Amino acid sequence: MKIEVFDDAGAVALAAADLIAAEARACVAARGRFTMAVSGGRTPRLMLRALADRDPPWAGVHMFQVDERVAPDGDPDRNLTHLRESFLAHVPLRPDQVHAMPVDAPDLAAAVRTYSAELRAIAGDPPVLDLVHLGLGSDGHTASLVPGDPSLDVTDADVALAGPYQGRQRMTLTYPVIDRARRLLWVVAGAEKAAVLRRLLDGDRAIPAGRVRQDRALVLADRAAAGR
């Protein structure tokens, strides 16, 4: 795992946008398609807003979600709500290029199977995403793979239900599909992440984030999160 450190969260977001745009251009040139999955959070919103200005080859881009809270469409708790505001409203992606987790479906178990099938249809069987963007919680969670949750032990599915966590049930990508990604991009900002970022870099498998494979991973962090 490599780490690059920047002055602040804004600089991290810009660097992440540059990297994603470059990956998109390379993947579309090589294979005609770029598949990525994005996590929620404040810094990722800055990242995605900057990405909207980088003008990658949009016609070849497919965007998935790393995780989502089970809440109605348009709810402020939904990652998709902020994704639409910060990114989708500013880029020429067609509806069939944006793959939102169907967390408002009446049958969530069936919705998990539907999203798994959508991943396979776009990214292969088994699905291999070009880039998965991950955040890091101060408790060591990433995606909605949270401490003590049964989803941590899912090895035979690419999507699972998790939680409740912080008042919401979740849908999340699992370790198998995250680990198959060609590139893992961690975006970490804030002094409250310093201790857990050290554990991530040390490969501490006692935290959920520490169980993600490291050989294809790059961490972009601000100085507050990187500590010493």
Sequence and secondary structure as in RCSB ss.txt:
>XXXX:A:sequence
MKIEVFDDAGAVALAAADLIAAEARACVAARGRFTMAVSGGRTPRLMLRALADRDPPWAGVHMFQVDERVAPDGD
PDRNLTHLRESFLAHVPLRPDQVHAMPVDAPDLAAAVRTYSAELRAIAGDPPVLDLVHLGLGSDGHTASLVPGDP
SLDVTDADVALAGPYQGRQRMTLTYPVIDRARRLLWVVAGAEKAAVLRRLLDGDRAIPAGRVRQDRALVLADRAA
AGR
>XXXX:A:secstr
 EEEEESSHHHHHHHHHHHHHHHHHHHHHHHS EEEEE  SHHHHHHHHHHHTT   GGGEEEEESEEES  TT 
TT HHHHHHHHTGGGS   GGGEE   TTSS HHHHHHHHHHHHHHHHTTTT  SEEEE   TTS BTTB TT G
GGG  S SEEEEEEETTEEEEEE HHHHHH S EEEEE SGGGHHHHHHHHTT TTSGGGGS  TTEEEEEEHHH
H  
